[in-house]
């Protein structure tokens, strides 16, 4: 599925987004709200690499995901969040989108 600089668009994007919205239903409302608002902000496309990373993030357990999303401080990401390095930019993007 992954090709450098490829983008999901059209029906492939709509299917990915629909399934991601379903997978974003979490054990806590706070995480679900952040994730759903982020997905709603994606109107017509997403880079395949980011789509895959987002799905990987959704596969994490609820407790970790909640902690990562709710305690993120962009000024000190390495001190406030003990998430895998690969998720830090995506977590920041999700939180910034929610706070708009």
Sine and cosine of phi, psi and omega as CSV:
sin_phi,cos_phi,sin_psi,cos_psi,sin_omega,cos_omega
0.00,0.00,-0.46,0.89,-0.11,-0.99
-1.00,-0.02,0.83,-0.56,0.12,-0.99
-0.74,-0.67,0.68,-0.74,-0.07,-1.00
-0.82,0.57,0.77,-0.64,0.07,-1.00
0.89,0.45,0.35,0.94,0.07,-1.00
-1.00,0.10,0.37,-0.93,-0.05,-1.00
-0.74,-0.67,0.64,-0.77,0.15,-0.99
-0.99,0.12,0.80,-0.61,0.03,-1.00
-0.65,-0.76,0.10,-1.00,0.10,-1.00
0.84,0.54,-0.65,-0.76,-0.07,-1.00
-0.92,0.38,-0.52,0.85,0.04,-1.00
-0.89,0.46,-0.67,0.74,0.03,-1.00
-0.91,0.41,-0.72,0.69,-0.02,-1.00
-0.87,0.50,-0.65,0.76,0.04,-1.00
-0.92,0.40,-0.68,0.73,0.03,-1.00
-0.88,0.48,-0.72,0.69,-0.03,-1.00
-0.90,0.44,-0.68,0.73,0.00,-1.00
-0.88,0.48,-0.72,0.69,0.01,-1.00
-0.92,0.38,-0.61,0.79,0.02,-1.00
-0.90,0.43,-0.63,0.78,0.07,-1.00
-0.87,0.49,-0.65,0.76,0.05,-1.00
-0.90,0.43,-0.71,0.70,-0.01,-1.00
-0.93,0.36,-0.37,0.93,0.00,-1.00
-0.97,0.24,-0.17,0.99,0.07,-1.00
-0.94,0.35,0.92,-0.38,-0.15,-0.99
-0.91,-0.41,0.00,-1.00,0.03,-1.00
-0.98,0.21,-0.12,0.99,0.05,-1.00
-0.67,-0.74,0.61,-0.80,-0.09,-1.00
-0.91,0.42,-0.59,0.81,-0.05,-1.00
-0.87,0.50,-0.76,0.65,0.01,-1.00
-0.89,0.45,-0.69,0.72,-0.01,-1.00
-0.86,0.51,-0.67,0.74,0.00,-1.00
-0.90,0.44,-0.70,0.71,0.01,-1.00
-0.89,0.46,-0.72,0.69,-0.04,-1.00
-0.92,0.40,-0.69,0.72,-0.02,-1.00
-0.91,0.42,-0.66,0.75,0.01,-1.00
-0.90,0.43,-0.63,0.78,0.05,-1.00
-0.88,0.48,-0.74,0.67,0.01,-1.00
-0.89,0.45,-0.61,0.79,0.04,-1.00
-0.90,0.43,-0.48,0.88,-0.01,-1.00
-0.96,0.28,-0.31,0.95,0.02,-1.00
-1.00,0.06,0.98,-0.18,-0.16,-0.99
-0.99,0.12,-0.69,0.73,-0.14,-0.99
-0.69,-0.72,-0.22,0.98,-0.05,-1.00
-0.29,-0.96,0.26,-0.97,0.12,-0.99
-0.41,-0.91,0.59,-0.81,0.08,-1.00
-0.90,0.44,0.67,-0.75,-0.04,-1.00
-0.85,0.53,-0.65,0.76,0.01,-1.00
-0.86,0.50,-0.68,0.73,0.02,-1.00
-0.94,0.35,-0.61,0.79,0.04,-1.00
-0.87,0.48,-0.68,0.73,0.01,-1.00
-0.92,0.39,-0.65,0.76,0.02,-1.00
-0.91,0.42,-0.65,0.76,0.02,-1.00
-0.88,0.47,-0.70,0.71,0.03,-1.00
-0.89,0.45,-0.61,0.79,0.04,-1.00
-0.90,0.43,-0.67,0.74,0.06,-1.00
-0.86,0.51,-0.66,0.75,0.01,-1.00
-0.91,0.41,-0.35,0.94,0.00,-1.00
-0.99,0.16,-0.16,0.99,0.02,-1.00
-0.95,0.32,0.39,-0.92,-0.02,-1.00
-0.94,0.33,0.41,-0.91,-0.10,-0.99
-0.85,0.52,-0.63,0.77,-0.04,-1.00
-0.90,0.43,-0.71,0.70,0.03,-1.00
-0.90,0.43,-0.73,0.68,-0.04,-1.00
-0.86,0.50,-0.71,0.71,0.03,-1.00
-0.86,0.52,-0.76,0.64,-0.03,-1.00
-0.88,0.48,-0.69,0.72,-0.01,-1.00
-0.90,0.44,-0.68,0.73,-0.04,-1.00
-0.96,0.29,-0.57,0.82,-0.13,-0.99
-1.00,-0.01,-0.31,0.95,-0.06,-1.00
-0.92,-0.38,0.21,0.98,-0.06,-1.00
-0.94,0.33,0.77,-0.64,0.10,-0.99
-0.84,-0.54,0.95,-0.30,-0.07,-1.00
-0.87,0.49,-0.36,0.93,0.02,-1.00
-0.97,0.23,-0.43,0.90,0.00,-1.00
-0.63,-0.77,0.87,0.49,-0.11,-0.99
-0.88,0.48,-0.53,0.85,-0.06,-1.00
-0.98,0.19,-0.31,0.95,0.00,-1.00
-1.00,-0.07,-0.50,0.87,-0.12,-0.99
-0.99,-0.14,-0.34,0.94,-0.07,-1.00
-0.79,-0.62,0.80,-0.59,0.04,-1.00
-0.98,-0.18,0.70,0.71,0.01,-1.00
-1.00,-0.02,0.33,-0.94,0.09,-1.00
-0.85,0.53,0.65,-0.76,-0.04,-1.00
-0.77,0.64,-0.63,0.78,-0.07,-1.00
-0.89,0.45,-0.39,0.92,-0.03,-1.00
-1.00,0.03,-0.31,0.95,-0.14,-0.99
-0.80,0.60,-0.76,0.64,0.01,-1.00
-0.89,0.46,-0.62,0.79,0.01,-1.00
-0.92,0.38,-0.68,0.74,0.04,-1.00
-0.88,0.48,-0.68,0.73,0.03,-1.00
-0.89,0.47,-0.68,0.73,0.01,-1.00
-0.89,0.46,-0.68,0.74,0.01,-1.00
-0.88,0.47,-0.72,0.69,-0.01,-1.00
-0.92,0.39,-0.68,0.73,0.01,-1.00
-0.89,0.46,-0.64,0.77,0.03,-1.00
-0.88,0.48,-0.67,0.74,-0.02,-1.00
-0.92,0.40,-0.57,0.82,-0.07,-1.00
-0.99,0.11,-0.05,1.00,0.02,-1.00
-0.89,0.46,0.00,0.00,0.00,0.00
